[in-house]
Each structure stands twice: as structure tokens, then as C-alpha cells.
Amino acid sequence: MDASGIETVTFDSYSTLVDVDAVEEALADVVDDPRPVSRHWRSRSLLYTMVANEVDAYDTFYAMNRAALEHALESHGVDLAADEREAILETYHELRVFDDVRQGIESLREAGVDPYVLSNGDPEMLASMVDHAGIDDLLADTISADEVGTFKPNAALYRHAAARTGTPIDRIAHVSAGFFDVLGARHAGMTGVWLDRGKVPWDGFAGAPDAVVTDIREVADLLTR
């Protein structure tokens, strides 16, 4: 990858900056084996966003996430009252922050690169995530799918991000742990950087990322070497 022209870096949020697997702790209070429920929840949530893009059924990511949680619980035979489901859903406001996040974003600021968050999350979710992660002082801004009413990997969202940052799209590097997000960013014209968190291999059916890092602290090195 040619990093010489990169002016702005956008980061995905969930699974990139914060760990969605942390919801297993909340689920552990109501199910014997929380991992399959958690994975069902996450996969259904992403599926709903992508289907919504195609059938004009946009709703906030929080609403999509609620519907996905309800489907996961029902599929695994877990019957909870509405307030109990809502309490589990609210864990998305305080997910565990990955250890490399603050230092990695600090390094970008020191290198003169503007960092943003570009997420499916709605503004309220992003505000709580940024606050909990303690990175509000480092970010230039957050950009939500709610601003355009479409989810990743729709190219319109990445183009909107370019307009919001005031950066030509080919001078933006997007960093994400989600393969579909990296591919979406590349398709729209950004440089796609896959953050390999070591949980799943790259899905190579539609090409490769422009670069791979295993730690957010490597992003600044990638852009300045």
C-alpha cells in the first residue's frame, strides 16, 4: 500500500475499538452457555443491517441490535422479560475497550493524521462508546450511518464520511476488524486496512485488504514508514 497520500484515518467501532464478545458476561447471568447466544446475536445484527440496505428497511443500529438479541434468545429457548432484555442490550454502551486503542490513536495524532470513527452505530451509541473508551480528546469526530440512513458496506456511507472529513476519498485509510467493512471501504475508494484481532481468518472471496495490522498501534507506523 502507498501511504504517502493518506491524510485521514477512519476507524470502525464494534470489534475494532471495543470488544463485542464482552456481552457474554451479561448473557452468562441468564443462559448456561452464553457464547453461541452472543455469536448468534452479533451475526444476526450484521445480517439485519445488510438486508435492510437492500429492502429499504433502515432503522437505527440499536433497534437492529435489539431485534437480533430477541431472535438469539428465542432461538436458544431463553424467555426474558422486556426489561431484562433491555439490560443486556445496554451493555453495548460500555463494552470492553481493546488495550491498543488509546495509544494507537494518540500515535496517529502525533503523526499529523486526523482520526475519526465511522460506524453503523447511531449517535447515542457512539457518544457512549467514545466516552467509555476515553478517546473523545483524540478524535476529530464520529460519523454515524444514521446520518445517511444506510449501513456498511454501502458505498454511500464511505462517501459521506469523505464529505464529512473534507478529505478526498482516496486519501482516507479505513481500519476495521470486519472484512465486509474493509471491502466496502476499498470499493468506495478508500484504502482498506484490516485489523486482524486473531479471532477469524480473512474472508478472501472478494479480494484482499490493502494492508493488514494486528494492533492499532501499527497503523501510525504503516502510514509513516
Residue pairs with C-beta under 8 A, 6 or more apart in sequence:
1 191
1 193
1 210
1 211
1 222
3 173
3 191
3 222
3 223
3 224
3 225
5 170
5 171
6 113
6 171
6 172
6 173
6 191
6 223
7 113
7 114
7 167
7 171
7 172
8 113
8 114
8 115
8 116
8 140
8 165
8 167
8 171
8 172
8 173
9 108
9 113
9 114
9 115
9 116
9 172
9 173
9 174
9 175
9 219
9 223
10 115
10 116
10 117
10 118
10 143
10 161
10 165
10 172
10 173
10 174
10 175
10 185
10 190
11 17
11 105
11 115
11 116
11 117
11 118
11 174
11 175
11 176
11 216
12 117
12 118
12 119
12 152
12 174
12 175
12 176
12 177
12 178
12 181
13 117
13 119
13 120
13 121
13 126
13 129
14 20
14 92
14 95
14 119
14 120
14 121
15 176
15 177
15 178
15 197
16 98
16 175
16 176
16 177
16 178
16 195
17 97
17 98
17 101
17 117
17 129
17 133
17 135
17 216
18 95
18 96
18 97
18 98
18 129
18 132
18 133
19 95
19 96
19 97
19 98
20 38
20 42
20 92
20 95
21 38
22 91
22 95
22 96
23 34
23 38
23 41
23 88
23 91
23 92
23 95
24 34
24 35
24 38
25 34
25 91
26 87
26 88
26 91
27 34
27 37
27 38
27 88
28 34
30 78
30 80
30 84
30 88
31 37
31 76
31 78
36 76
37 72
37 73
37 76
37 78
38 72
40 71
40 72
40 75
40 76
41 65
41 68
41 69
41 71
41 72
42 68
44 67
44 68
44 71
44 72
45 61
45 64
45 65
45 68
45 69
46 178
46 180
47 68
48 64
48 67
48 68
49 61
49 64
49 120
49 145
49 151
49 152
50 151
50 153
50 180
51 57
52 58
52 59
52 64
52 151
53 150
53 151
53 154
58 149
58 150
58 151
60 122
60 146
61 119
61 120
61 121
61 122
61 125
61 145
61 146
61 151
62 89
62 92
62 121
62 122
62 124
62 125
65 89
65 92
66 85
66 86
66 89
69 85
69 88
69 89
70 85
73 79
73 80
73 85
80 88
92 125
93 125
93 128
93 129
93 132
94 128
94 132
95 129
95 132
97 132
97 133
97 134
98 197
98 216
100 215
100 216
100 217
101 133
101 135
101 216
102 133
102 134
102 135
102 138
103 216
103 217
104 215
104 216
104 217
104 218
104 219
104 220
105 115
105 135
105 138
105 139
105 216
106 138
107 217
107 219
107 220
107 221
108 115
108 219
108 220
108 223
109 115
109 138
110 220
111 220
111 223
111 224
113 220
113 223
114 140
114 165
114 167
115 138
115 139
115 140
116 139
116 140
116 141
116 142
116 143
116 161
116 164
116 165
117 126
117 129
117 130
117 139
117 141
117 142
117 143
118 142
118 143
118 157
118 158
118 161
118 174
119 125
119 126
119 142
119 143
119 144
119 145
120 144
120 145
120 151
120 152
121 129
121 144
121 145
122 144
122 145
122 146
123 142
123 144
123 146
126 142
126 144
127 142
130 136
130 139
130 142
140 165
141 164
141 165
143 160
143 161
143 164
143 165
145 151
145 152
145 157
147 160
147 164
148 156
148 157
148 160
150 156
150 157
151 157
152 158
152 178
152 180
152 181
152 184
153 180
153 181
153 183
153 184
153 185
153 187
154 184
155 184
155 187
155 188
157 184
158 169
158 174
158 184
158 185
158 188
158 189
158 190
159 169
159 188
159 189
161 172
162 168
162 169
162 172
162 189
162 190
165 172
169 188
169 189
169 190
170 189
170 190
170 191
172 185
172 190
172 191
173 190
173 191
173 192
173 193
173 210
173 211
173 219
173 223
174 181
174 182
174 185
174 190
174 191
174 192
174 193
175 193
175 195
175 213
175 216
175 219
176 182
176 185
176 192
176 193
176 194
176 195
177 194
177 195
177 196
177 197
177 199
179 194
179 202
179 203
180 203
182 192
182 193
182 194
182 209
183 192
183 206
183 207
185 191
185 192
186 192
186 207
186 209
186 210
191 210
191 211
192 209
192 210
192 211
193 209
193 210
193 211
193 212
193 213
193 219
193 222
194 202
194 209
194 211
194 212
194 213
195 213
195 214
195 216
196 202
196 212
196 213
196 214
197 214
198 214
202 208
202 209
202 212
211 222
213 219
213 222
